[in-house]
């Protein structure tokens, strides 16, 4: 039985130099997420919300690196896996292998740009991957709903798989400003949303004399 929310396998916890209550909770929740990955628990999503500079992307990056380490498709836990398929020349042989699920990182705008370049099937290709992280959810101007539709498709296809999001928006704002389908899926089943209420890290740690 787990007696703490932190990992009981590798003991991993995120590198987070802060003691604000919501960041303490974030440290525990992120550690628990990695522990659940390590222990083969049923996958679920974790969404980090909060204002600019509160630490969301830093936590997301650390979680993603742990997912890369734990990915069962990673040959011998190779630290350079997966290969950088996005930068290969157009027309080159795809390195994507269904038998080796990958870990994928995108910003919302980066994913949209990739699809507009011709990777229209990107949401489908992400369906079977071990872990997908999407930063800056809801941060792209989207007058035609192209981005929202793409993200909603990713959400539909990845229910029940390890998936990470970070956003400056609340669930209510995502529902009203982006797409209600996305907001609903972020909290469906065992999916979890963690709100960080700490202010901008740079502003919290900036030397006082510079404010004069």
N, C-alpha and C positions, 0 to 999 in steps of 0.2 A: 504494500500500500504506500502511496506517495504521502510523505509527511511534510513536504514543502512544495511550493510552486516552482522551484528551480530544478534544473536538470539533475537527475540522479544517475546519469550515465557518464557523460564526459564532464559534468559540472559546468557546462558552458553558461555564461551570463554575458549580456551585451556590455560593451565598454561605454559607460555612460557616467560622466562626471557631474552628477547633480543629485540633490536630495529633495527637490520639490515633490510633493506627494504623488502627483500624477506620473512623474517620471520614475519614482520608486515602483509604482504599480506597473508601469510599462516594462521596467526591467524584469519584474516577476512574470508578466504575461508572455514576454518574448522568450524568456528562458523556458517557460512551460511549453511553448509552441515547439521549440527545438527538441525538447525532451519527448514530446508526443511523436514527432517525426522519427526520432531515434528508436522509440519503443514500438513503432509500427501501428500506432493508433489510427483510427479512422480519420482521413484527412478532412480539414476544414479550412476556412478562410480567416485571415486576420487583416482588418483594416485599421490603419492608424490615421486619426484625424487630429487637427489642431492648426493653430496659426502658423504663419511663415516663421521659420527659424526655431521652432520649438524642439526639433530633434527627430522628426518623423523620417526623413530620408536617411539620416545616419543610422537609425534603427533598422530601416528597411534594408539598407545595404548589408548590415551585419547579419540579419536573418537570411538574406539571399546567399551570402557566402557559406553559411552553415548548410543551407539546402544543397548547394553545389557539392559540399563535402559528403553529405548523406545520400545523394542521388544514387539509387541502385544501378543506374545506367552508366555511372562514372567508372571507367575501367581502372581498377586498383586505386580508386579515389585520386585520380590524376588531377592535380591542382589547376591545370590549364584546360580541363574539360568544361564546357564543350568548345569546339573550335569556333572561330568567329565567322559564322556562316553569313552574317549580314553584309560583310565587306567583300565577299568573293565576287569576282567579275561576273557580269551578267552572262548567262549561258554556260557557266562552269558547272561541273557535276555537283549535285547537291550532296552535302554531308549529312543531311537529316536521315536518321535511321529510326524507324518505329520501334525496333527492338532495344534501342538505347534511349529512353526518355531523357530529355535535356532539362536544364534550368534556363529560363529566359527572363531577361530584364528589359523593360521598356518604360519610357515616359509615354504618357498618353499621346502627346504630339508626335513623338518618334514613331509610335506604332501607326498612327494615321498617315504620316509621311511615307512610311514603308509600303503601306497599302496603295497609296496614290502613285507610287513608283511602279506598281504592277504586281505586288504580292497580295492580290485580292483574297487569296485563300489563307492568309495568315491566321485569322481566328481559328479556322479548322485545324491548321497545323499545330496550334498550341494545345489542342484538346487533350492529347495523351501525354503531355510532358509532365515530368515529376513536379516541378514547381514553376509558377509564373509570377513575376512581380511587376506591378504596374504603378509607377509613380505619377504624381500630379493629376490624379483622376479629377475630371471636371475643370481642368485648367486651360483647355483649348477652346478658342472661339469656334463655334460650330453652328453657323446659321442654317445649314442644310440638314443637320442631324446626322451627317455621315459618321462623325466620331462616336456619337452616342450609340448609334446602331451597331458599330463595330464592337464597342465595349460591351454592349448588351449581348451580342453574339458570343463573345469570349465568356461572359458570365454564364450564359446558358450551357455552353459546352464544358465548362470546368467545375460545375457543381460536384462536390464530393472529391475534389483534388486539392492538393496544397496550393494555395493561391494567396498572394499578398498585395495589398493596396495601400497607398498613402494619398491623402487629400487634404486640402485646406477647408473643404466644405463640410458642413454637418449633414447628417442623413436627410433632414428636411430640405436643405438646400440642394442636395443631389436630386431628390425627388422632384423638386419644383423647377430647378434650373437645368438639369441634365436629362434624367430619364427616371421615371418612377420604377421601371423594371429593374434598373441597376440597384437603386436603394433597397428594394425589396429583397433582392438576392444577397446583398451584403449581410443581411441578418437572418437569412433562411437557415433552417436546420440548426447545426451547431456553429455556424459562422459567427464571428465575434467582431465587434467594433470597439476599439480602445481610443478614448478621447484624452489627448494631452493638453492640459490647461496652462502649462508653463509658457512664459513669454519667450521672446527671441533670445537665443543663447548668446549671440554676439552682444546684444544690448545689456544682458544680465552681467556679462563678464568684462565689459569694456572698462578700462581704468577710469575712476571717477574724475581725475584731473582733466581728462579729455572732454568732459562735458562742460567745462568752464567757458 
